[in-house]
Amino acid sequence: MKVETPSLWKLLKRIHNDEQGAVSLETILIIGVIALPVLIFLVKFGWPAIKNYFIQGAGEVGIDVPQQ
């Protein structure tokens, strides 16, 4: 008896052939297309502000954070 190893390609093909699976896959891809630019924006512009906020808060409670 031969046991087939599961593969991502076969799984995606099977899901895409199923109507509900195709809709779910398309929904995930659309969410990814929307979320990717938002994440890039947050990393590029938001992260320095978030980092400075936590460094300032740590300094207020007496924790010394070395600057890089």
PDB file of N, H, CA, C and O in Angstrom:
ATOM      1  N   MET A   1       0.840  -1.172   0.000  1.00  0.00           N
ATOM      2  CA  MET A   1       0.000   0.000   0.000  1.00  0.00           C
ATOM      3  C   MET A   1       0.894   1.246   0.000  1.00  0.00           C
ATOM      4  O   MET A   1       1.785   1.381   0.838  1.00  0.00           O
ATOM      5  N   LYS A   2       0.644   2.146  -0.945  1.00  0.00           N
ATOM      6  H   LYS A   2      -0.080   2.036  -1.626  1.00  0.00           H
ATOM      7  CA  LYS A   2       1.437   3.371  -1.080  1.00  0.00           C
ATOM      8  C   LYS A   2       0.707   4.524  -0.389  1.00  0.00           C
ATOM      9  O   LYS A   2      -0.479   4.749  -0.626  1.00  0.00           O
ATOM     10  N   VAL A   3       1.420   5.238   0.454  1.00  0.00           N
ATOM     11  H   VAL A   3       2.384   5.055   0.646  1.00  0.00           H
ATOM     12  CA  VAL A   3       0.852   6.384   1.159  1.00  0.00           C
ATOM     13  C   VAL A   3       1.386   7.649   0.501  1.00  0.00           C
ATOM     14  O   VAL A   3       2.595   7.839   0.378  1.00  0.00           O
ATOM     15  N   GLU A   4       0.457   8.516   0.078  1.00  0.00           N
ATOM     16  H   GLU A   4      -0.526   8.361   0.178  1.00  0.00           H
ATOM     17  CA  GLU A   4       0.861   9.772  -0.560  1.00  0.00           C
ATOM     18  C   GLU A   4       1.220  10.800   0.495  1.00  0.00           C
ATOM     19  O   GLU A   4       0.528  10.952   1.502  1.00  0.00           O
ATOM     20  N   THR A   5       2.311  11.499   0.247  1.00  0.00           N
ATOM     21  H   THR A   5       2.873  11.376  -0.571  1.00  0.00           H
ATOM     22  CA  THR A   5       2.672  12.570   1.169  1.00  0.00           C
ATOM     23  C   THR A   5       1.861  13.809   0.812  1.00  0.00           C
ATOM     24  O   THR A   5       1.703  14.127  -0.367  1.00  0.00           O
ATOM     25  N   PRO A   6       1.345  14.510   1.819  1.00  0.00           N
ATOM     26  CA  PRO A   6       0.558  15.704   1.538  1.00  0.00           C
ATOM     27  C   PRO A   6       1.450  16.818   0.989  1.00  0.00           C
ATOM     28  O   PRO A   6       2.602  16.963   1.399  1.00  0.00           O
ATOM     29  N   SER A   7       0.913  17.586   0.075  1.00  0.00           N
ATOM     30  H   SER A   7      -0.023  17.467  -0.257  1.00  0.00           H
ATOM     31  CA  SER A   7       1.663  18.708  -0.455  1.00  0.00           C
ATOM     32  C   SER A   7       0.772  19.945  -0.464  1.00  0.00           C
ATOM     33  O   SER A   7      -0.449  19.854  -0.591  1.00  0.00           O
ATOM     34  N   LEU A   8       1.402  21.080  -0.329  1.00  0.00           N
ATOM     35  H   LEU A   8       2.394  21.154  -0.226  1.00  0.00           H
ATOM     36  CA  LEU A   8       0.674  22.344  -0.299  1.00  0.00           C
ATOM     37  C   LEU A   8      -0.022  22.580  -1.634  1.00  0.00           C
ATOM     38  O   LEU A   8      -1.152  23.069  -1.663  1.00  0.00           O
ATOM     39  N   TRP A   9       0.633  22.240  -2.731  1.00  0.00           N
ATOM     40  H   TRP A   9       1.550  21.843  -2.707  1.00  0.00           H
ATOM     41  CA  TRP A   9       0.062  22.457  -4.054  1.00  0.00           C
ATOM     42  C   TRP A   9      -1.239  21.659  -4.225  1.00  0.00           C
ATOM     43  O   TRP A   9      -2.229  22.186  -4.732  1.00  0.00           O
ATOM     44  N   LYS A  10      -1.234  20.387  -3.801  1.00  0.00           N
ATOM     45  H   LYS A  10      -0.430  19.958  -3.389  1.00  0.00           H
ATOM     46  CA  LYS A  10      -2.432  19.555  -3.925  1.00  0.00           C
ATOM     47  C   LYS A  10      -3.556  20.085  -3.047  1.00  0.00           C
ATOM     48  O   LYS A  10      -4.723  20.067  -3.440  1.00  0.00           O
ATOM     49  N   LEU A  11      -3.198  20.558  -1.850  1.00  0.00           N
ATOM     50  H   LEU A  11      -2.250  20.572  -1.530  1.00  0.00           H
ATOM     51  CA  LEU A  11      -4.201  21.113  -0.948  1.00  0.00           C
ATOM     52  C   LEU A  11      -4.830  22.362  -1.549  1.00  0.00           C
ATOM     53  O   LEU A  11      -6.053  22.499  -1.540  1.00  0.00           O
ATOM     54  N   LEU A  12      -4.011  23.278  -2.074  1.00  0.00           N
ATOM     55  H   LEU A  12      -3.018  23.167  -2.081  1.00  0.00           H
ATOM     56  CA  LEU A  12      -4.552  24.496  -2.672  1.00  0.00           C
ATOM     57  C   LEU A  12      -5.405  24.188  -3.897  1.00  0.00           C
ATOM     58  O   LEU A  12      -6.432  24.829  -4.119  1.00  0.00           O
ATOM     59  N   LYS A  13      -4.980  23.212  -4.690  1.00  0.00           N
ATOM     60  H   LYS A  13      -4.145  22.691  -4.509  1.00  0.00           H
ATOM     61  CA  LYS A  13      -5.742  22.829  -5.869  1.00  0.00           C
ATOM     62  C   LYS A  13      -7.103  22.258  -5.471  1.00  0.00           C
ATOM     63  O   LYS A  13      -8.117  22.561  -6.100  1.00  0.00           O
ATOM     64  N   ARG A  14      -7.119  21.429  -4.421  1.00  0.00           N
ATOM     65  H   ARG A  14      -6.295  21.183  -3.910  1.00  0.00           H
ATOM     66  CA  ARG A  14      -8.365  20.837  -3.945  1.00  0.00           C
ATOM     67  C   ARG A  14      -9.307  21.895  -3.368  1.00  0.00           C
ATOM     68  O   ARG A  14     -10.516  21.862  -3.600  1.00  0.00           O
ATOM     69  N   ILE A  15      -8.734  22.830  -2.616  1.00  0.00           N
ATOM     70  H   ILE A  15      -7.753  22.858  -2.428  1.00  0.00           H
ATOM     71  CA  ILE A  15      -9.551  23.910  -2.052  1.00  0.00           C
ATOM     72  C   ILE A  15     -10.097  24.799  -3.156  1.00  0.00           C
ATOM     73  O   ILE A  15     -11.258  25.205  -3.102  1.00  0.00           O
ATOM     74  N   HIS A  16      -9.283  25.108  -4.152  1.00  0.00           N
ATOM     75  H   HIS A  16      -8.340  24.778  -4.196  1.00  0.00           H
ATOM     76  CA  HIS A  16      -9.709  25.993  -5.230  1.00  0.00           C
ATOM     77  C   HIS A  16     -10.815  25.356  -6.075  1.00  0.00           C
ATOM     78  O   HIS A  16     -11.702  26.056  -6.565  1.00  0.00           O
ATOM     79  N   ASN A  17     -10.765  24.039  -6.244  1.00  0.00           N
ATOM     80  H   ASN A  17     -10.045  23.471  -5.846  1.00  0.00           H
ATOM     81  CA  ASN A  17     -11.796  23.360  -7.020  1.00  0.00           C
ATOM     82  C   ASN A  17     -13.143  23.364  -6.301  1.00  0.00           C
ATOM     83  O   ASN A  17     -14.190  23.322  -6.948  1.00  0.00           O
ATOM     84  N   ASP A  18     -13.125  23.415  -4.981  1.00  0.00           N
ATOM     85  H   ASP A  18     -12.274  23.449  -4.456  1.00  0.00           H
ATOM     86  CA  ASP A  18     -14.349  23.484  -4.197  1.00  0.00           C
ATOM     87  C   ASP A  18     -14.822  24.931  -4.186  1.00  0.00           C
ATOM     88  O   ASP A  18     -14.010  25.829  -3.961  1.00  0.00           O
ATOM     89  N   GLU A  19     -16.111  25.193  -4.420  1.00  0.00           N
ATOM     90  H   GLU A  19     -16.771  24.464  -4.602  1.00  0.00           H
ATOM     91  CA  GLU A  19     -16.633  26.563  -4.524  1.00  0.00           C
ATOM     92  C   GLU A  19     -16.443  27.343  -3.225  1.00  0.00           C
ATOM     93  O   GLU A  19     -15.999  28.491  -3.257  1.00  0.00           O
ATOM     94  N   GLN A  20     -16.768  26.745  -2.097  1.00  0.00           N
ATOM     95  H   GLN A  20     -17.128  25.813  -2.070  1.00  0.00           H
ATOM     96  CA  GLN A  20     -16.591  27.441  -0.829  1.00  0.00           C
ATOM     97  C   GLN A  20     -15.112  27.661  -0.528  1.00  0.00           C
ATOM     98  O   GLN A  20     -14.733  28.692   0.026  1.00  0.00           O
ATOM     99  N   GLY A  21     -14.297  26.710  -0.886  1.00  0.00           N
ATOM    100  H   GLY A  21     -14.605  25.872  -1.336  1.00  0.00           H
ATOM    101  CA  GLY A  21     -12.860  26.849  -0.688  1.00  0.00           C
ATOM    102  C   GLY A  21     -12.284  27.961  -1.541  1.00  0.00           C
ATOM    103  O   GLY A  21     -11.402  28.698  -1.101  1.00  0.00           O
ATOM    104  N   ALA A  22     -12.789  28.082  -2.777  1.00  0.00           N
ATOM    105  H   ALA A  22     -13.506  27.483  -3.134  1.00  0.00           H
ATOM    106  CA  ALA A  22     -12.311  29.131  -3.671  1.00  0.00           C
ATOM    107  C   ALA A  22     -12.663  30.506  -3.111  1.00  0.00           C
ATOM    108  O   ALA A  22     -11.841  31.423  -3.141  1.00  0.00           O
ATOM    109  N   VAL A  23     -13.880  30.647  -2.602  1.00  0.00           N
ATOM    110  H   VAL A  23     -14.547  29.902  -2.578  1.00  0.00           H
ATOM    111  CA  VAL A  23     -14.293  31.927  -2.018  1.00  0.00           C
ATOM    112  C   VAL A  23     -13.452  32.239  -0.790  1.00  0.00           C
ATOM    113  O   VAL A  23     -13.047  33.385  -0.596  1.00  0.00           O
ATOM    114  N   SER A  24     -13.186  31.247   0.037  1.00  0.00           N
ATOM    115  H   SER A  24     -13.516  30.316  -0.120  1.00  0.00           H
ATOM    116  CA  SER A  24     -12.362  31.456   1.227  1.00  0.00           C
ATOM    117  C   SER A  24     -10.945  31.851   0.835  1.00  0.00           C
ATOM    118  O   SER A  24     -10.365  32.758   1.431  1.00  0.00           O
ATOM    119  N   LEU A  25     -10.392  31.183  -0.150  1.00  0.00           N
ATOM    120  H   LEU A  25     -10.864  30.446  -0.634  1.00  0.00           H
ATOM    121  CA  LEU A  25      -9.041  31.488  -0.607  1.00  0.00           C
ATOM    122  C   LEU A  25      -8.960  32.906  -1.165  1.00  0.00           C
ATOM    123  O   LEU A  25      -8.009  33.633  -0.878  1.00  0.00           O
ATOM    124  N   GLU A  26      -9.954  33.301  -1.960  1.00  0.00           N
ATOM    125  H   GLU A  26     -10.727  32.710  -2.192  1.00  0.00           H
ATOM    126  CA  GLU A  26      -9.982  34.658  -2.513  1.00  0.00           C
ATOM    127  C   GLU A  26     -10.104  35.690  -1.405  1.00  0.00           C
ATOM    128  O   GLU A  26      -9.471  36.744  -1.467  1.00  0.00           O
ATOM    129  N   THR A  27     -10.905  35.400  -0.396  1.00  0.00           N
ATOM    130  H   THR A  27     -11.418  34.544  -0.345  1.00  0.00           H
ATOM    131  CA  THR A  27     -11.066  36.325   0.726  1.00  0.00           C
ATOM    132  C   THR A  27      -9.755  36.502   1.466  1.00  0.00           C
ATOM    133  O   THR A  27      -9.391  37.625   1.813  1.00  0.00           O
ATOM    134  N   ILE A  28      -9.045  35.423   1.713  1.00  0.00           N
ATOM    135  H   ILE A  28      -9.341  34.510   1.431  1.00  0.00           H
ATOM    136  CA  ILE A  28      -7.753  35.500   2.399  1.00  0.00           C
ATOM    137  C   ILE A  28      -6.763  36.315   1.575  1.00  0.00           C
ATOM    138  O   ILE A  28      -6.017  37.123   2.127  1.00  0.00           O
ATOM    139  N   LEU A  29      -6.751  36.112   0.268  1.00  0.00           N
ATOM    140  H   LEU A  29      -7.358  35.456  -0.181  1.00  0.00           H
ATOM    141  CA  LEU A  29      -5.832  36.866  -0.595  1.00  0.00           C
ATOM    142  C   LEU A  29      -6.173  38.357  -0.598  1.00  0.00           C
ATOM    143  O   LEU A  29      -5.266  39.189  -0.575  1.00  0.00           O
ATOM    144  N   ILE A  30      -7.450  38.710  -0.626  1.00  0.00           N
ATOM    145  H   ILE A  30      -8.187  38.034  -0.644  1.00  0.00           H
ATOM    146  CA  ILE A  30      -7.864  40.115  -0.606  1.00  0.00           C
ATOM    147  C   ILE A  30      -7.460  40.764   0.719  1.00  0.00           C
ATOM    148  O   ILE A  30      -6.950  41.884   0.733  1.00  0.00           O
ATOM    149  N   ILE A  31      -7.686  40.065   1.823  1.00  0.00           N
ATOM    150  H   ILE A  31      -8.100  39.154   1.811  1.00  0.00           H
ATOM    151  CA  ILE A  31      -7.285  40.599   3.126  1.00  0.00           C
ATOM    152  C   ILE A  31      -5.768  40.804   3.169  1.00  0.00           C
ATOM    153  O   ILE A  31      -5.289  41.802   3.707  1.00  0.00           O
ATOM    154  N   GLY A  32      -5.023  39.868   2.607  1.00  0.00           N
ATOM    155  H   GLY A  32      -5.412  39.057   2.169  1.00  0.00           H
ATOM    156  CA  GLY A  32      -3.574  40.004   2.557  1.00  0.00           C
ATOM    157  C   GLY A  32      -3.120  41.191   1.734  1.00  0.00           C
ATOM    158  O   GLY A  32      -2.174  41.883   2.109  1.00  0.00           O
ATOM    159  N   VAL A  33      -3.789  41.434   0.609  1.00  0.00           N
ATOM    160  H   VAL A  33      -4.558  40.872   0.304  1.00  0.00           H
ATOM    161  CA  VAL A  33      -3.435  42.565  -0.254  1.00  0.00           C
ATOM    162  C   VAL A  33      -3.718  43.884   0.459  1.00  0.00           C
ATOM    163  O   VAL A  33      -2.994  44.862   0.269  1.00  0.00           O
ATOM    164  N   ILE A  34      -4.761  43.915   1.274  1.00  0.00           N
ATOM    165  H   ILE A  34      -5.349  43.121   1.428  1.00  0.00           H
ATOM    166  CA  ILE A  34      -5.076  45.132   2.025  1.00  0.00           C
ATOM    167  C   ILE A  34      -4.131  45.282   3.216  1.00  0.00           C
ATOM    168  O   ILE A  34      -3.678  46.389   3.508  1.00  0.00           O
ATOM    169  N   ALA A  35      -3.835  44.199   3.897  1.00  0.00           N
ATOM    170  H   ALA A  35      -4.203  43.300   3.660  1.00  0.00           H
ATOM    171  CA  ALA A  35      -3.038  44.270   5.121  1.00  0.00           C
ATOM    172  C   ALA A  35      -1.559  44.533   4.865  1.00  0.00           C
ATOM    173  O   ALA A  35      -0.901  45.167   5.690  1.00  0.00           O
ATOM    174  N   LEU A  36      -1.028  44.069   3.758  1.00  0.00           N
ATOM    175  H   LEU A  36      -1.562  43.554   3.088  1.00  0.00           H
ATOM    176  CA  LEU A  36       0.406  44.217   3.494  1.00  0.00           C
ATOM    177  C   LEU A  36       0.854  45.678   3.448  1.00  0.00           C
ATOM    178  O   LEU A  36       1.834  46.013   4.113  1.00  0.00           O
ATOM    179  N   PRO A  37       0.191  46.569   2.700  1.00  0.00           N
ATOM    180  CA  PRO A  37       0.619  47.981   2.724  1.00  0.00           C
ATOM    181  C   PRO A  37       0.473  48.630   4.094  1.00  0.00           C
ATOM    182  O   PRO A  37       1.286  49.474   4.472  1.00  0.00           O
ATOM    183  N   VAL A  38      -0.555  48.244   4.835  1.00  0.00           N
ATOM    184  H   VAL A  38      -1.215  47.559   4.528  1.00  0.00           H
ATOM    185  CA  VAL A  38      -0.744  48.786   6.182  1.00  0.00           C
ATOM    186  C   VAL A  38       0.421  48.366   7.074  1.00  0.00           C
ATOM    187  O   VAL A  38       0.954  49.189   7.818  1.00  0.00           O
ATOM    188  N   LEU A  39       0.818  47.104   7.010  1.00  0.00           N
ATOM    189  H   LEU A  39       0.385  46.435   6.406  1.00  0.00           H
ATOM    190  CA  LEU A  39       1.952  46.638   7.808  1.00  0.00           C
ATOM    191  C   LEU A  39       3.257  47.317   7.403  1.00  0.00           C
ATOM    192  O   LEU A  39       4.066  47.669   8.261  1.00  0.00           O
ATOM    193  N   ILE A  40       3.462  47.502   6.109  1.00  0.00           N
ATOM    194  H   ILE A  40       2.805  47.216   5.412  1.00  0.00           H
ATOM    195  CA  ILE A  40       4.672  48.185   5.644  1.00  0.00           C
ATOM    196  C   ILE A  40       4.695  49.615   6.178  1.00  0.00           C
ATOM    197  O   ILE A  40       5.736  50.092   6.630  1.00  0.00           O
ATOM    198  N   PHE A  41       3.548  50.301   6.128  1.00  0.00           N
ATOM    199  H   PHE A  41       2.703  49.912   5.761  1.00  0.00           H
ATOM    200  CA  PHE A  41       3.464  51.666   6.634  1.00  0.00           C
ATOM    201  C   PHE A  41       3.773  51.712   8.129  1.00  0.00           C
ATOM    202  O   PHE A  41       4.519  52.577   8.587  1.00  0.00           O
ATOM    203  N   LEU A  42       3.194  50.776   8.888  1.00  0.00           N
ATOM    204  H   LEU A  42       2.588  50.074   8.516  1.00  0.00           H
ATOM    205  CA  LEU A  42       3.434  50.752  10.327  1.00  0.00           C
ATOM    206  C   LEU A  42       4.901  50.506  10.659  1.00  0.00           C
ATOM    207  O   LEU A  42       5.450  51.138  11.561  1.00  0.00           O
ATOM    208  N   VAL A  43       5.529  49.601   9.942  1.00  0.00           N
ATOM    209  H   VAL A  43       5.083  49.087   9.209  1.00  0.00           H
ATOM    210  CA  VAL A  43       6.940  49.297  10.212  1.00  0.00           C
ATOM    211  C   VAL A  43       7.815  50.485   9.835  1.00  0.00           C
ATOM    212  O   VAL A  43       8.748  50.824  10.563  1.00  0.00           O
ATOM    213  N   LYS A  44       7.522  51.119   8.703  1.00  0.00           N
ATOM    214  H   LYS A  44       6.765  50.843   8.111  1.00  0.00           H
ATOM    215  CA  LYS A  44       8.372  52.202   8.213  1.00  0.00           C
ATOM    216  C   LYS A  44       8.210  53.481   9.028  1.00  0.00           C
ATOM    217  O   LYS A  44       9.202  54.121   9.377  1.00  0.00           O
ATOM    218  N   PHE A  45       6.959  53.864   9.336  1.00  0.00           N
ATOM    219  H   PHE A  45       6.153  53.345   9.052  1.00  0.00           H
ATOM    220  CA  PHE A  45       6.720  55.151   9.984  1.00  0.00           C
ATOM    221  C   PHE A  45       6.268  55.029  11.434  1.00  0.00           C
ATOM    222  O   PHE A  45       6.577  55.902  12.245  1.00  0.00           O
ATOM    223  N   GLY A  46       5.562  53.993  11.769  1.00  0.00           N
ATOM    224  H   GLY A  46       5.311  53.284  11.109  1.00  0.00           H
ATOM    225  CA  GLY A  46       5.016  53.866  13.112  1.00  0.00           C
ATOM    226  C   GLY A  46       5.994  53.300  14.118  1.00  0.00           C
ATOM    227  O   GLY A  46       5.957  53.680  15.288  1.00  0.00           O
ATOM    228  N   TRP A  47       6.871  52.399  13.694  1.00  0.00           N
ATOM    229  H   TRP A  47       6.902  52.091  12.744  1.00  0.00           H
ATOM    230  CA  TRP A  47       7.757  51.726  14.622  1.00  0.00           C
ATOM    231  C   TRP A  47       8.676  52.680  15.382  1.00  0.00           C
ATOM    232  O   TRP A  47       8.830  52.509  16.591  1.00  0.00           O
ATOM    233  N   PRO A  48       9.297  53.678  14.742  1.00  0.00           N
ATOM    234  CA  PRO A  48      10.149  54.590  15.520  1.00  0.00           C
ATOM    235  C   PRO A  48       9.374  55.315  16.628  1.00  0.00           C
ATOM    236  O   PRO A  48       9.900  55.500  17.726  1.00  0.00           O
ATOM    237  N   ALA A  49       8.148  55.720  16.355  1.00  0.00           N
ATOM    238  H   ALA A  49       7.721  55.570  15.463  1.00  0.00           H
ATOM    239  CA  ALA A  49       7.346  56.399  17.368  1.00  0.00           C
ATOM    240  C   ALA A  49       6.990  55.444  18.508  1.00  0.00           C
ATOM    241  O   ALA A  49       7.037  55.824  19.678  1.00  0.00           O
ATOM    242  N   ILE A  50       6.635  54.211  18.165  1.00  0.00           N
ATOM    243  H   ILE A  50       6.597  53.902  17.215  1.00  0.00           H
ATOM    244  CA  ILE A  50       6.300  53.211  19.185  1.00  0.00           C
ATOM    245  C   ILE A  50       7.523  52.905  20.038  1.00  0.00           C
ATOM    246  O   ILE A  50       7.420  52.817  21.262  1.00  0.00           O
ATOM    247  N   LYS A  51       8.674  52.744  19.406  1.00  0.00           N
ATOM    248  H   LYS A  51       8.758  52.815  18.412  1.00  0.00           H
ATOM    249  CA  LYS A  51       9.919  52.439  20.118  1.00  0.00           C
ATOM    250  C   LYS A  51      10.286  53.574  21.068  1.00  0.00           C
ATOM    251  O   LYS A  51      10.645  53.332  22.220  1.00  0.00           O
ATOM    252  N   ASN A  52      10.195  54.811  20.584  1.00  0.00           N
ATOM    253  H   ASN A  52       9.904  55.007  19.648  1.00  0.00           H
ATOM    254  CA  ASN A  52      10.517  55.958  21.441  1.00  0.00           C
ATOM    255  C   ASN A  52       9.558  56.067  22.614  1.00  0.00           C
ATOM    256  O   ASN A  52       9.970  56.440  23.713  1.00  0.00           O
ATOM    257  N   TYR A  53       8.297  55.750  22.405  1.00  0.00           N
ATOM    258  H   TYR A  53       7.962  55.447  21.512  1.00  0.00           H
ATOM    259  CA  TYR A  53       7.298  55.786  23.475  1.00  0.00           C
ATOM    260  C   TYR A  53       7.678  54.808  24.590  1.00  0.00           C
ATOM    261  O   TYR A  53       7.611  55.154  25.770  1.00  0.00           O
ATOM    262  N   PHE A  54       8.073  53.597  24.220  1.00  0.00           N
ATOM    263  H   PHE A  54       8.127  53.315  23.262  1.00  0.00           H
ATOM    264  CA  PHE A  54       8.434  52.601  25.228  1.00  0.00           C
ATOM    265  C   PHE A  54       9.770  52.918  25.894  1.00  0.00           C
ATOM    266  O   PHE A  54       9.941  52.659  27.085  1.00  0.00           O
ATOM    267  N   ILE A  55      10.713  53.473  25.145  1.00  0.00           N
ATOM    268  H   ILE A  55      10.575  53.684  24.177  1.00  0.00           H
ATOM    269  CA  ILE A  55      11.992  53.863  25.737  1.00  0.00           C
ATOM    270  C   ILE A  55      11.762  54.989  26.747  1.00  0.00           C
ATOM    271  O   ILE A  55      12.344  54.979  27.832  1.00  0.00           O
ATOM    272  N   GLN A  56      10.918  55.953  26.393  1.00  0.00           N
ATOM    273  H   GLN A  56      10.445  55.960  25.512  1.00  0.00           H
ATOM    274  CA  GLN A  56      10.612  57.053  27.312  1.00  0.00           C
ATOM    275  C   GLN A  56       9.908  56.525  28.565  1.00  0.00           C
ATOM    276  O   GLN A  56      10.240  56.938  29.676  1.00  0.00           O
ATOM    277  N   GLY A  57       8.954  55.628  28.401  1.00  0.00           N
ATOM    278  H   GLY A  57       8.685  55.292  27.498  1.00  0.00           H
ATOM    279  CA  GLY A  57       8.253  55.049  29.542  1.00  0.00           C
ATOM    280  C   GLY A  57       9.175  54.244  30.426  1.00  0.00           C
ATOM    281  O   GLY A  57       9.041  54.262  31.650  1.00  0.00           O
ATOM    282  N   ALA A  58      10.111  53.535  29.816  1.00  0.00           N
ATOM    283  H   ALA A  58      10.220  53.520  28.822  1.00  0.00           H
ATOM    284  CA  ALA A  58      11.061  52.755  30.606  1.00  0.00           C
ATOM    285  C   ALA A  58      11.961  53.683  31.404  1.00  0.00           C
ATOM    286  O   ALA A  58      12.314  53.376  32.542  1.00  0.00           O
ATOM    287  N   GLY A  59      12.335  54.814  30.821  1.00  0.00           N
ATOM    288  H   GLY A  59      12.049  55.064  29.896  1.00  0.00           H
ATOM    289  CA  GLY A  59      13.175  55.778  31.537  1.00  0.00           C
ATOM    290  C   GLY A  59      12.455  56.394  32.719  1.00  0.00           C
ATOM    291  O   GLY A  59      13.081  56.712  33.730  1.00  0.00           O
ATOM    292  N   GLU A  60      11.157  56.564  32.606  1.00  0.00           N
ATOM    293  H   GLU A  60      10.648  56.305  31.785  1.00  0.00           H
ATOM    294  CA  GLU A  60      10.375  57.159  33.690  1.00  0.00           C
ATOM    295  C   GLU A  60      10.299  56.250  34.916  1.00  0.00           C
ATOM    296  O   GLU A  60      10.187  56.735  36.042  1.00  0.00           O
ATOM    297  N   VAL A  61      10.358  54.943  34.702  1.00  0.00           N
ATOM    298  H   VAL A  61      10.449  54.549  33.788  1.00  0.00           H
ATOM    299  CA  VAL A  61      10.291  54.017  35.843  1.00  0.00           C
ATOM    300  C   VAL A  61      11.678  53.577  36.301  1.00  0.00           C
ATOM    301  O   VAL A  61      11.802  52.732  37.187  1.00  0.00           O
ATOM    302  N   GLY A  62      12.721  54.150  35.698  1.00  0.00           N
ATOM    303  H   GLY A  62      12.619  54.836  34.978  1.00  0.00           H
ATOM    304  CA  GLY A  62      14.067  53.881  36.180  1.00  0.00           C
ATOM    305  C   GLY A  62      14.815  52.797  35.451  1.00  0.00           C
ATOM    306  O   GLY A  62      15.868  52.366  35.920  1.00  0.00           O
ATOM    307  N   ILE A  63      14.313  52.338  34.319  1.00  0.00           N
ATOM    308  H   ILE A  63      13.457  52.688  33.938  1.00  0.00           H
ATOM    309  CA  ILE A  63      15.009  51.307  33.544  1.00  0.00           C
ATOM    310  C   ILE A  63      15.855  52.011  32.494  1.00  0.00           C
ATOM    311  O   ILE A  63      15.339  52.799  31.702  1.00  0.00           O
ATOM    312  N   ASP A  64      17.147  51.728  32.489  1.00  0.00           N
ATOM    313  H   ASP A  64      17.565  51.088  33.133  1.00  0.00           H
ATOM    314  CA  ASP A  64      18.056  52.334  31.521  1.00  0.00           C
ATOM    315  C   ASP A  64      18.065  51.507  30.235  1.00  0.00           C
ATOM    316  O   ASP A  64      18.440  50.335  30.245  1.00  0.00           O
ATOM    317  N   VAL A  65      17.652  52.126  29.136  1.00  0.00           N
ATOM    318  H   VAL A  65      17.348  53.079  29.128  1.00  0.00           H
ATOM    319  CA  VAL A  65      17.617  51.439  27.836  1.00  0.00           C
ATOM    320  C   VAL A  65      18.723  52.032  26.977  1.00  0.00           C
ATOM    321  O   VAL A  65      18.691  53.227  26.683  1.00  0.00           O
ATOM    322  N   PRO A  66      19.707  51.227  26.564  1.00  0.00           N
ATOM    323  CA  PRO A  66      20.790  51.778  25.738  1.00  0.00           C
ATOM    324  C   PRO A  66      20.264  52.173  24.350  1.00  0.00           C
ATOM    325  O   PRO A  66      19.481  51.446  23.737  1.00  0.00           O
ATOM    326  N   GLN A  67      20.705  53.319  23.879  1.00  0.00           N
ATOM    327  H   GLN A  67      21.341  53.909  24.376  1.00  0.00           H
ATOM    328  CA  GLN A  67      20.335  53.791  22.552  1.00  0.00           C
ATOM    329  C   GLN A  67      21.226  53.132  21.509  1.00  0.00           C
ATOM    330  O   GLN A  67      22.414  52.914  21.747  1.00  0.00           O
ATOM    331  N   GLN A  68      20.662  52.823  20.379  1.00  0.00           N
ATOM    332  H   GLN A  68      19.697  53.000  20.186  1.00  0.00           H
ATOM    333  CA  GLN A  68      21.434  52.153  19.317  1.00  0.00           C
ATOM    334  C   GLN A  68      21.785  53.119  18.225  1.00  0.00           C
ATOM    335  O   GLN A  68      22.431  52.738  17.249  1.00  0.00           O
TER     336      GLN A  68
END
